[in-house]
Amino acid sequence: MITVLFICMGNICRSPMAEAIFRHKVAQARLSNKIRVDSAGTYGGHAGQRPHRGTARELQRNNIAFDGIVARELAETDIEDADYLIVMDTENYNDVRRMARAWGFEVDDVRLMLEFASSQSEDDLDVPDPYYHRNFDAVYAMLDDAATGLLKYIREKEGT
């Protein structure tokens, strides 16, 4: 089973939104039996919480299920088990690499989500945090586009 892990800071806005969108796309492609999707945060202060109300509202507006998604902190086993570590911004990219090194892992395959977007500038690959900016609709559009590109990338790379 291929495991894709989406990572942001608190795991209540961007990464659970990406998880829900990507799960939906995986299910539509009839690949749920081949691709496992999860999310985590580099900060554990929101552990146990459901997605932020803005994330929930945007997912509901787009008919994307998010049942069972609960915030949790990134764990050592995530680094070991995930085939794809997909982060939302450069700050979390650096945090994941630092955490992995502290756990004894050298990870070269952490990727930024917007690397897979069809129209994103190479100069700005950070998904803005809607927790602070309240731009949940714009973040949804970015993640939806990038999730399409990510699924295409994984299907080509893995032959699924």
Secondary structure, DSSP 8 states (H G I E B T S, - for coil): -EEEEEEESSSSSHHHHHHHHHHHHHHHTT-TTTEEEEEEES--TTTT----HHHHHHHHHTT---TT----B--HHHHHH-SEEEESSHHHHHHHHHHHHHTT-----EEEGGGG-SS--TT------HHHH--HHHHHHHHHHHHHHHHHHHHHHHT-
